[in-house]
């Protein structure tokens, strides 16, 4: 798990099935009680590198597309 704010950050999970929902790729894993959970592929090191972030080489924390989405969300919440 590579998502820095997830409680399982840094843990290695055994993935047993990939899934896709409307373009979002997710991975299934079992917890210690053998319950099925899903996480976005992007929260793992199995996701392909984001070309924008790879080219930025640590010089940016956000992609322009993400900042534009955030601006839309903030505008919506203001209304």
C-alpha positions in Angstrom: 0.0 0.0 0.0 1.6 3.2 -1.1 -1.2 5.8 -0.3 0.4 7.8 2.5 -2.8 8.4 4.4 -4.2 4.9 4.3 -4.0 2.9 7.6 -2.2 0.1 5.7 0.4 2.3 4.3 3.7 0.4 3.8 2.1 -3.0 4.2 2.4 -5.6 1.5 -1.0 -7.0 0.5 -1.7 -10.2 -1.3 -3.9 -9.3 -4.3 -6.1 -12.0 -5.7 -8.4 -10.2 -8.2 -8.4 -7.1 -10.3 -11.7 -5.3 -11.0 -12.8 -2.3 -13.1 -15.7 0.0 -12.4 -16.5 2.7 -14.9 -12.8 3.2 -15.8 -11.5 2.9 -12.2 -9.2 -0.1 -11.7 -9.3 -1.7 -8.3 -7.6 -4.6 -6.6 -9.2 -7.1 -4.2 -7.3 -8.4 -1.1 -8.2 -10.4 2.0 -7.6 -8.9 5.5 -6.4 -10.9 8.5 -10.0 -12.1 9.1 -10.2 -13.3 5.5 -12.7 -10.5 4.5 -12.6 -9.1 1.0 -11.6 -5.5 0.5 -11.0 -3.4 -2.6 -8.5 -0.5 -3.1 -7.8 1.7 -6.1 -4.9 0.4 -8.2 -3.4 3.9 -8.0 -2.9 3.4 -4.2 -0.4 0.7 -4.9 3.0 0.3 -6.5 1.3 -1.9 -9.2 -0.1 1.2 -10.9 1.8 2.5 -13.9 3.8 5.7 -13.2 1.9 8.9 -13.9 3.8 10.5 -16.8 3.2 14.0 -15.5 4.6 13.3 -12.1 7.4 11.2 -13.5 8.6 14.0 -15.7 8.2 16.5 -12.9 10.7 14.4 -10.9 9.5 15.5 -7.5 9.1 19.1 -8.4 5.3 19.1 -8.2 2.8 17.5 -5.9 -0.2 18.1 -8.1 -1.2 17.6 -11.7 -3.0 20.5 -13.5 -6.0 18.3 -14.1 -6.3 17.5 -10.3 -6.1 21.2 -9.4 -8.8 22.1 -11.9 -11.0 19.4 -10.4 -10.3 20.8 -7.0 -11.2 24.3 -8.1 -14.6 23.0 -9.5 -15.3 21.2 -6.2 -14.5 24.3 -4.1 -16.7 26.4 -6.4 -19.5 23.9 -6.0 -19.2 23.9 -2.2 -19.3 27.7 -2.1 -22.8 27.7 -3.7 
